[in-house]
Amino acid sequence: MLGSQDIDFSDAPELSKQYVLKSDDEAAVLDFLRQRVLALLAGLQNLCLEV
């Protein structure tokens, strides 16, 4: 994960603060994490997700 850029969600700033999200392909991550997935993640705690 070193060297990857941190991805923030402009429409979900609290989620961006809650999770560290890194990828070399930001567009693919944003496409994968659509609004429904973001809403689900926002309600969870102590989660580590690797894809």
C-alpha positions in Angstrom: 0.0 0.0 0.0 3.0 2.3 0.1 2.9 4.8 -2.6 -0.8 4.5 -3.2 -2.9 7.6 -3.1 -5.5 8.1 -0.4 -9.0 8.3 -1.9 -11.6 10.6 -0.3 -15.3 10.8 -1.0 -16.4 14.3 -1.6 -20.1 13.3 -1.0 -19.2 11.3 2.2 -16.6 13.3 4.2 -17.3 11.4 7.4 -16.7 8.1 5.7 -13.4 9.5 4.4 -12.4 10.3 7.9 -13.5 6.9 9.2 -11.6 4.8 6.7 -8.2 4.9 5.0 -8.8 4.0 1.4 -5.8 3.6 -0.9 -5.5 2.5 -4.5 -3.4 3.1 -7.6 -6.7 3.0 -9.6 -9.0 5.6 -8.0 -11.6 5.4 -10.8 -12.1 1.7 -10.4 -12.5 2.0 -6.6 -15.0 4.8 -6.9 -16.9 2.7 -9.5 -16.9 -0.3 -7.1 -17.9 1.6 -4.0 -21.2 3.0 -5.1 -23.6 4.9 -2.8 -25.2 1.8 -1.4 -21.9 0.2 -0.4 -20.7 3.5 1.1 -23.9 3.7 3.2 -23.3 0.2 4.4 -19.7 0.9 5.3 -20.6 4.1 7.2 -22.8 2.1 9.6 -20.0 -0.5 10.4 -17.2 -0.2 12.9 -13.8 -1.9 13.3 -13.9 -3.1 9.8 -10.9 -4.1 7.6 -11.7 -4.7 4.0 -9.2 -5.7 1.3 -10.2 -6.1 -2.3 
